Each structure stands twice: as C-alpha cells, then as structure tokens.
Amino acid sequence: MDSGMRLTDGSMSVRMSYSAMRRLGALMRRMLLQDASVQLGVPVDTLTTAPGRVIHEASGRSLSREQLAPQVTGLPVPEPAIVKFRDRRSGKPTRRLDVYENSTRKVIYGANSRVEGMLQAAVQYAPRLGMTLGAIRNEDQVRKMRSVHSVHRLPGAVAVVAEGWRDAKGGAEAVQIDWMDPGSDANARYMPADVFATALGAQLPNADGDIHAKSLAA
C-alpha cells in the first residue's frame, strides 16, 4: 500500500495554502471590524481597515490592532460566506523594496555580519545518527592550521573555530575522527550502515508508529 510522501517542508507553505491563508486573513479582518464597531459604537459597515488600524472615516477615529487584539480572541468566528475578500494587492504589480540593494550588493545578510573579535565555526557530524565521538587522531595538527582558534567536542560532532569561515571549514574537513557505534544504553535510535539498502528501504514507507501509545508513555 502506498502511504504517500512523508516530509517536513516549509518552502511551499504560502504557495500551497494561499487560499486558506487568504480566507483566514479575511475572517480575522472581519473580527477586528466587529470589535472596533463595539468599542467605537458605530455600525460595522461604516468601518474600513488600513495597515495596522481599523478606521471610522466619518469621525476620523481609529483603533490599532494592538487595541483590538485582546478582545478579538473571545469573539465567535464569522461564517465564511459573509466575509468579503479584498484585493488591495492581489493581481496588481507591486514594487519590491529590496531589488536595488540586492542587485548592487548593498544588502547585509546575517551570515555577513561582523562584530569585533568574531570567530567562525564549522562542524563535522557523525556519518550516521547515534554514533559517538571517539579519538581525534590529528587534533594537534588541526589546531596549528591557519587562523584556527580551537577544536571542540560535541555530541555526535566536532566543531572547528577559526578567524574566517573558509579556514574553519577547512579545519573541520581535515579532522580525522574515530567514530564509535552506540552502546545498548544509547538514547538515540541508531541508523544502520545499510540504511540505503533496497531491503531496508522497502520496510520504511509503511513502518507506521503508534502515536497514541507514545503519548501515553510520555
């Protein structure tokens, strides 16, 4: 029996769930309008929204979303059929604010940030889940590599810290480690060396776990 794909994915959330997100946004907007109508004492149909605010144009009064949010959580969710979608930006050309900076290399990404005395780290992980760190055969040599600051033992990994990313990465790749298989008391499920073998792979798609039993055990 084909159980379909099993994966964790975040890059398609908006594209695949656009309709649902738009509907939820419209429902929340309606609830903000309902709350504002009570606080301002005006009909819902006389209110409109702007970024971050609900506005009563006739009187010039407005409320921020921060002022409305605490009460909105206690309101009933409106029927989707009575909610109108707004096309303030959908289907219209929208100018991106970051194109020029990206194109001229003026954008500073988090990975490019620098502070005084900052070091960079690169990590070499165990080849399989559950393996533990044994001896580092060439630790002294790695410590003497260009700009290397230190070598650190981590659970299932070794980190090399250096003044620059390339030197840290080179050090991590050069580390020679004796990895050990886990003992019987290990709390991590061991990944066998033949995990990609055809026979084992055929078992994995339909190896359903018992979530209810796991919850009770926890």
C-alpha positions as CSV (number, residue, x, y, z in Angstrom):
1,M,0.0,0.0,0.0
2,D,1.4,3.4,-1.0
3,S,1.3,5.7,2.0
4,G,2.4,8.8,0.1
5,M,5.2,11.2,0.8
6,R,6.3,11.9,4.3
7,L,8.4,15.0,4.6
8,T,8.9,18.3,6.5
9,D,8.8,21.2,4.1
10,G,8.5,24.9,4.7
11,S,9.2,26.5,1.3
12,M,5.8,25.8,-0.2
13,S,3.6,26.9,2.7
14,V,2.3,30.1,1.2
15,R,2.0,28.8,-2.4
16,M,0.2,25.6,-1.4
17,S,-2.0,27.2,1.3
18,Y,-2.7,30.6,-0.3
19,S,-6.5,30.1,-0.4
20,A,-6.7,29.0,3.2
21,M,-4.4,31.8,4.4
22,R,-6.4,34.4,2.5
23,R,-9.6,33.1,4.0
24,L,-8.2,33.2,7.5
25,G,-7.0,36.7,6.9
26,A,-10.4,37.8,5.8
27,L,-12.1,36.2,8.8
28,M,-9.7,37.9,11.2
29,R,-10.2,41.3,9.5
30,R,-14.0,40.8,9.9
31,M,-13.5,40.1,13.6
32,L,-11.3,43.2,14.0
33,L,-14.1,45.2,12.4
34,Q,-16.7,43.7,14.7
35,D,-14.7,44.5,17.8
36,A,-14.0,48.1,16.6
37,S,-17.7,48.6,16.0
38,V,-18.4,47.8,19.6
39,Q,-15.6,50.0,21.0
40,L,-16.4,53.0,18.7
41,G,-20.2,52.5,18.9
42,V,-20.7,52.5,15.1
43,P,-22.1,50.0,12.6
44,V,-19.6,47.5,11.2
45,D,-20.3,48.6,7.6
46,T,-19.0,52.1,8.3
47,L,-15.6,50.9,9.2
48,T,-12.6,50.2,7.0
49,T,-9.1,49.0,7.5
50,A,-5.6,50.3,6.8
51,P,-2.3,48.6,7.6
52,G,-2.3,48.1,11.4
53,R,-5.5,50.0,12.1
54,V,-9.3,50.0,11.8
55,I,-10.7,53.4,10.8
56,H,-14.0,55.2,11.1
57,E,-13.6,57.8,8.3
58,A,-16.8,59.7,9.2
59,S,-15.5,60.7,12.6
60,G,-11.8,60.4,12.0
61,R,-11.4,57.9,14.8
62,S,-9.3,54.8,14.6
63,L,-8.1,51.9,16.7
64,S,-4.8,49.9,16.4
65,R,-4.7,46.2,16.1
66,E,-3.0,46.1,19.4
67,Q,-6.0,47.8,21.0
68,L,-8.4,45.3,19.4
69,A,-6.5,42.0,19.6
70,P,-7.2,41.2,23.3
71,Q,-11.0,41.3,22.7
72,V,-10.9,39.6,19.3
73,T,-9.8,36.3,20.8
74,G,-13.1,36.0,22.6
75,L,-15.3,36.6,19.6
76,P,-17.0,33.9,17.6
77,V,-15.5,33.2,14.2
78,P,-17.8,34.6,11.4
79,E,-19.4,32.4,8.8
80,P,-17.0,32.4,5.8
81,A,-20.0,33.0,3.4
82,I,-20.5,36.6,4.8
83,V,-16.8,37.6,4.6
84,K,-15.6,39.6,1.6
85,F,-12.1,39.2,0.1
86,R,-10.2,42.4,-0.5
87,D,-7.8,42.7,-3.5
88,R,-5.7,45.5,-2.2
89,R,-2.5,43.9,-3.7
90,S,-3.6,40.6,-5.2
91,G,-3.3,40.6,-9.0
92,K,-1.6,44.0,-9.0
93,P,2.0,44.9,-9.7
94,T,3.9,45.5,-6.5
95,R,7.3,47.1,-6.4
96,R,9.8,45.1,-4.3
97,L,11.8,47.3,-1.9
98,D,14.9,45.2,-1.9
99,V,15.7,44.7,-5.6
100,Y,18.2,47.6,-5.8
101,E,20.1,46.7,-2.7
102,N,20.3,43.0,-3.7
103,S,21.4,43.9,-7.2
104,T,24.1,46.3,-6.0
105,R,25.4,44.0,-3.2
106,K,24.4,46.5,-0.6
107,V,22.3,44.1,1.4
108,I,23.9,42.8,4.6
109,Y,22.8,39.3,5.4
110,G,23.1,37.8,8.8
111,A,25.9,35.5,7.7
112,N,27.8,38.5,6.6
113,S,27.5,40.4,9.8
114,R,30.7,41.1,11.7
115,V,31.5,42.2,15.3
116,E,34.8,42.8,17.0
117,G,36.6,39.6,17.9
118,M,34.1,37.5,16.0
119,L,35.1,33.9,15.1
120,Q,33.6,31.4,12.7
121,A,32.8,27.7,13.3
122,A,32.3,24.7,11.0
123,V,31.1,21.3,12.1
124,Q,31.9,17.7,11.1
125,Y,29.0,15.5,12.1
126,A,29.0,11.7,12.7
127,P,28.4,9.8,9.4
128,R,25.3,8.1,10.9
129,L,22.8,9.0,13.6
130,G,23.6,7.5,17.0
131,M,27.4,7.3,16.6
132,T,29.5,8.9,19.2
133,L,32.8,10.7,19.2
134,G,36.0,8.6,19.8
135,A,39.5,9.8,19.3
136,I,40.5,12.8,17.2
137,R,43.7,11.5,15.6
138,N,45.1,14.7,14.3
139,E,43.8,17.3,16.7
140,D,47.2,18.9,17.3
141,Q,47.8,19.4,13.5
142,V,44.3,20.9,13.1
143,R,44.9,23.4,15.9
144,K,48.1,24.5,14.0
145,M,46.2,25.2,10.8
146,R,45.9,28.8,9.6
147,S,43.8,31.0,11.9
148,V,42.3,28.0,13.8
149,H,41.3,29.1,17.3
150,S,40.1,25.9,18.9
151,V,38.6,22.4,18.4
152,H,35.5,21.4,20.3
153,R,34.0,18.0,21.0
154,L,30.2,18.0,20.7
155,P,27.6,15.2,21.0
156,G,28.0,13.4,17.7
157,A,30.1,16.1,16.1
158,V,33.3,18.1,16.2
159,A,33.5,21.9,15.7
160,V,36.5,23.8,14.5
161,V,36.6,27.5,15.3
162,A,38.7,29.9,13.3
163,E,39.0,33.6,12.4
164,G,37.3,33.0,9.0
165,W,34.7,30.7,7.6
166,R,37.0,29.1,4.9
167,D,39.7,28.3,7.5
168,A,37.1,26.8,9.9
169,K,35.5,24.7,7.1
170,G,39.0,23.5,6.0
171,G,39.8,22.5,9.6
172,A,36.5,20.7,10.0
173,E,37.1,18.8,6.8
174,A,40.6,17.9,7.8
175,V,39.7,16.5,11.2
176,Q,40.3,12.7,11.4
177,I,37.8,11.1,13.8
178,D,37.3,7.6,15.1
179,W,33.6,7.3,15.3
180,M,32.1,4.7,17.5
181,D,28.8,2.8,17.2
182,P,26.4,3.4,20.1
183,G,26.1,1.1,23.1
184,S,22.9,-0.7,24.2
185,D,22.1,2.1,26.6
186,A,22.1,4.9,23.9
187,N,19.1,7.1,23.9
188,A,19.3,7.8,20.2
189,R,18.0,5.4,17.7
190,Y,20.9,4.0,15.7
191,M,20.9,4.4,11.9
192,P,22.4,1.3,10.4
193,A,25.2,1.4,7.8
194,D,22.9,-0.3,5.2
195,V,20.1,2.3,5.6
196,F,20.0,2.8,1.8
197,A,19.9,-0.9,1.1
198,T,16.9,-2.0,-1.0
199,A,15.6,-4.5,1.5
200,L,15.6,-2.0,4.4
201,G,14.2,0.8,2.2
202,A,11.2,-1.3,1.3
203,Q,10.2,-1.5,5.0
204,L,10.4,2.2,5.8
205,P,7.5,3.7,3.9
206,N,4.9,1.6,5.8
207,A,6.6,1.5,9.2
208,D,3.8,3.3,11.0
209,G,4.3,4.3,14.6
210,D,1.7,4.2,17.4
211,I,1.3,7.9,18.3
212,H,-1.3,7.1,20.9
213,A,0.9,4.7,22.7
214,K,3.8,7.1,22.6
215,S,1.7,9.8,24.1
216,L,0.6,7.6,27.0
217,A,4.2,6.5,27.6
218,A,5.3,10.2,27.8
